[in-house]
Amino acid sequence: MVDIFESLGFKWDRSLIPTNVKINSVERACFRFYRMLPEFVWHASVLEGNPFTFPEVRTLLDGITVGGRKISDQDQVLNLAEASKFLLGMVKSNYFKVDKETFCSIQNIVARKEALEWGHFRGEGFETNYTPDVGLGEFGKYTPLPTLPHAPELNRVFSSGNQALESINNPLERAMAFFLFGALQQFFFDGNKRTSRFMMNGILMSAGIDAISVPAAKTNEFNEKMLNFYLTKNATEMMDFLVKCHPDFEQDHN
């Protein structure tokens, strides 16, 4: 039997994950994601510290440049928008899969011109020595598996983790676990959390469940809970946070 926690590298209280989340059609989930696309893009950019305002994001997505903003910030927003549309197309056409190819294809868009390299795992390109870390402020840093030529260990961990994820029947639990798996293992030089959230939403929408977006207003809370996750390798608090960001939860508690 696959040990889920050991394979993913973290644990959580599985009894606290809701099992009654609303499941609708894939078409409905995709339509709602498409309708909210500017908000999804803006929320994701705010989590990265991007200064674009929501009106500016809408303007940019309408094909009009925004004056006074850095090209790098603009590119990040456009990458997020393109990745959103790419994911939507995959889910709608039933091409979305929870595999390395899909994972890398999304990161190839998300981190274009931003990461050291993009579109493949750390070590599978020209850079085979540099290992990035995650800054944890006063708590120092979190250093993932080292970057090695051809990424043998990262590939092993992804394969083992993905097998463990397949054993989770609840799509909401499986989706959130994938996000935290990608965020913890840092398979790429950059864009890990963004890419892993797209994968999370691909899993959700493919099951007919609405996508999860972390509101810009909850950025500080998101960062605090992610910091605790990196420190403790316990995802219970972070999963509870993500559940509360789901639109069904918000509607039930308004």
N, C-alpha and C positions, 0 to 999 in steps of 0.2 A: 504494500500500500504506500502511495506517495505521501511523504510528510510535507504538507503544504507550507508550514511555517519555516521549516529548514530549507526548503527549496527556494523560497522567495527571499529569505533573509530577515524576516520580521514576523511578528505575531499580532493578533487582535482577538477581542472577545466576539466570537462568531455568533453568540446567542443574541447580541444586541443589534444585528443587522436586520432591517425590516424585510419581511417576505411578502408583504401585501402591496408593493408598489404597483401602480396602474400599468397594465400592458395593453397597448393599442396596436394599430397597424404600423408597419415600418413607414408607410407613406405619410401617415399623420405625424410621426416623430420627425421625419425629414422635413415636412412642411413647416412645423413649428421651429425647427432649427434654422431653416432658410429665412423665415420671417424675422427671427431674432438675430440674424447674422451680424449686423452692425454692433449690437450690444455684446455678443459673444467676443467679437474682435476687440472691442474697446476694453472689456473686462480683462481679457487675457493680456492686453498690452499694459494695462495699469499694474497688473501683478509683476510685470517686468520692469516697472519704474519708468515706463514710457510717458512723456509729458503730454501727448496728444489728448485733447479733450474729446468728449463724445461727438459734439458737432463737427469737430475737425476730422474725426474718423469717418463720419458720414460723408463729409465733403470729399475726402480722399477716395472713398469707395465709389463715389459718383464720377471719379475720373478727373477731379480738379485738385491741383496741387495746393498745399497750404504754406503760405509764406512764413518765414521766421523759424522754421523747424529744421532740425538736422536731417540730412539725407538718411543717416543710419536709423533714426527713429521712424522716418517715413517708410523705409524699406521693411522694418520690422512689422509695422502695421499691414503693409501690403502682403508680406509673407504669410501673416496670420489669416488674412482674408483669402488668399489663394489656397492655403492649406484647408481652410474651412470648406471651400467649394470643392476641393479635391476629395475630401472625406465624404461630403454629401453625395457626390457623384458615385463614389465607390459603394456606399451603403444603398443608394437607390437602385443601382444596377446589380446588387447582390455580389459585388466583387470584393467587398471588405472581408479581410481575414485577419485573425490574430496570429500573425507570423512575422518573421524577421523582414521579409520583403516589404510588407505593408508598413511596418514600423519605420524602416529606413527610407521608404518613399515619402512618408509624411515629414520626417525630419529633414529630408533633402530640400523641402520647401520651407519649412519653419525656420531653419537656421542658415539659409542661403546668405552668403556674404557677411555673416555674423560670427559663425563658429570658425575654429581653426581649420577644420575640414567638415564636410557634411555629406550625408547620404550613405554612410557606412559606419560600422562600429569603430571605436577607438582602436588603432593598431592595424586596421585593414587598409589604410592609405599610406601616404608617405611618412607621416609622423608616427613613430613607434616607441617613443620614450616618454613623452610628456604625459603626466597624469594630472588632470585638473582636480581641484577639491571644492567643496562647498563651504563657504564661510559661515561660521556660526556665532559671529560677534564675540562677546566676552567668553564664550565657551570654546573658542579656537576654531577648528575646522573638522570637517568630515572628509576623509580620503577614501574613495572607492577602490575597487580592484585596480591594480596597475595596468597601464597601457603596454601591451606586448605585441610583437610582430604577429600578424594574422589573427590576433584576438582570440586565442584558444580558450582561455578561461571565461571571457565574457560570453562567447558562444555557448560554452558548456552551461553556464549559469542561466542564460536565456532559454536554452532548450529545456533544462530541468524545471525552471520556473514556469515556463509556458505549459509544460505537461501538468504541473501542479494546478495551475489556473483552470485547466480543462476539467479538473475533478470537482470544481465549485459549480453547483447547479444553479444557484441564485445569480442571475445576470447582473444585478445591481452590486452584489458583493464581489463578483468576478471582475467587473469593470473598475471598481474603486481599488481593488487589489492590484490590478495591472498598473494603474496610475502610480501607486506608491512603489511598486516593484521597479518601474522605470526610473522614478525619481531617486530611489535609493541606490540602485546599481550603476547609474550614470553610464549607460552604454555609449553615449556620444560625447564629444568635446563640449557641446553646448546645446541648449534647447531641449534638455531631457524632460523637464516638467511639462513644458508646453506640448511636446510631442506625445508624451504619455497621457496627457489629458485628452488629446484628440483620439487616441486609441481607446481610452475609457468611454468617450462619447460614441465612438464607432460600435463598441460592444453594446452599449445601451440602445442606440437607435436601431441596430440590427435585430434587437429583441423586441422592438416596438415600445421602448421606454424613452421618455423625453431626456434630452441631453442635460448635463449639469454644467452650469457656469458659475464660477466664483465671483460674486458681485464686487465691483471696485470698492465699495464701502467696507467690505470685509477683508481687504488686503492685509491689514496689520494682524488680524486674527488668523488669517491663513498662514502668514509668515511665522507667527509664534507657534502655531500647532505643528508646522513643518519642522521647525527647529527642534521641538520636543521629540518629533518622530525620528529625526536623525540621531538624536542623543540617546533615546531609549530603545529604538527599534520596535516600539509598540505603536500600532496603528489604530487602536481603538478610538482615541480622541479625534484623530484626523478623519476617520471614516464617519464618525458621528457628525463632524463638521460638514463633510461633503453631502451627507444625507439631508442635512438642514438647508443646503444650498439647492436641493432639487426642487423644481417648481411645484410638484405635488405636495411636498411638505409645506412649502410656503403658503399654498392655497388652503391647506387644512388648518393652518395656524394663524390665519388672518382674522 
